[in-house]
Amino acid sequence: MRLVEKLMVQAEIATAALILAVIMGATNTAAADRQVQHSIAFQSGEITAINESTIQIDGRVFGLADGVILQDEKGREIEPSSLVVTAEVKYHVKKEQSNKIDFMIVYLPR
């Protein structure tokens, strides 16, 4: 085999290995995300009011932490503007600040 052919085969192998690593990494990341969700101690409630910078869940007032993760029940990210009164939620508050939500799953009414 000529040198050019050997280099092309090596490049193809390296490309295939890189693609496989990316696919495996994406799969492992998704699995890790699901595992993290299951290991978080969630509180449950219903959104009872929405204000400009806070929300109320069962009458308790919370802010949203910087970088808050909001998801619907299927794991799709949603915007804070999607929140509605009477939506059922599961939420986690920051360890350091019990009045700031850092992760919330929102069950939007149908």
Buried (B, 14 or more C-beta within 10 A) or exposed (E): EEEEEEEEEEEEEEEEEEEEEEEEEEEEEEEEEEEEBEEEEBBEBBBBEBEEEBBBBEEEEBBBBEEBBBBBEEEEEBEEEEBEEEBBBBBBBBEEEEEBBBBBBBEBEE
